Amino acid sequence: MTSITFDSLGYFEKLKAAGFTEEQAKAQANALREVIEERLATKGDLVQMELRLTSEMQKLELRMTLKLGAMLAASVAIVATLVKLL
């Protein structure tokens, strides 16, 4: 996962300037930094996910096409056999 730059010191200072205590500002800045680093997806993450999904969808499409072709061939063979028998 690509890292995201977050100015926790700047955020801490803004919270203190807004009236938060030092402990509150530090806890809030640390909590937000952890959330951003661990859970936020970047554009690069989304592009990678899109590429993986596209690849998986192409593989699935190929498998489905092959299965449909096999079912069609089997159906034609069954119909041809029934026509000969009747």
N, C-alpha and C positions, 0 to 999 in steps of 0.2 A: 504494500500500500504506500502510495506517495504521501510524504509528510506535508502538513499544512502549517504555515508559519502563524503563530499566535503570540502577540506581545503581552505576555502575562504581567510583566512589570508595569507597562503602560495602563493595562486594565486595572491593576492593583492601585495605582496612583489615582486613577479616575474615581474609583470607588471610595478611596480615602477622602478625596476632595469633595465627594458628594455626601460625606458624613458617616460613612461606615467606620467602625473601629478597625484597627490594624489586623486583629484576628479575623474579623468578619471578611475584610477585603482579601486577606491571604487565603482563607478557606474558599471563598467564591472564585478567586482567580485560579487556584489549583484545581478545583472541581471542573471549571469550564475548560481548562487546558486538557484535563484527562478525557473529557467527553469529546473534544475536538480531535485529539490525537487517536483515540481508540475507536470512535464510532462514526466519524464523518467521512463520507466518500468524496473523493476529488473527481475532477473531470477525467483525469487519467484512469482512475479506477472504473468509472462508468464506461469509458472507451474500451478498456480491457474486457469488461463484462459483456459489452455488446459484441465484441469480436468472438468471444467464446460462445455466446448464445447463437450467433450467426453460423458458426462452424457446426455446432450441434444440430441446428435446424437443417443445415444442408445434408448432414449425415442421415438424419431421420427421414428427410425427403427422399434420399436415394434408397434407403431400406424400404420405404413404403412403395416406391415405384417398382422395385424388384418384386415385392410381394404381390402387388396388383398385377404385374405382368405374369407371374407364375399362376395366379388364380385365373386370369384370362385364358392362358394356354390350357390349363386343366379344364376349364369350362368348354372351350372349343373341342378338346379331345372327347369329352363326355358327350357333347351334342353330336359330334361326328360318329361316335360309336352307337348312339341311340338311332341315328338316321340309318345306319347300316343294318341294325337289328330289326327295324320296322320296315 
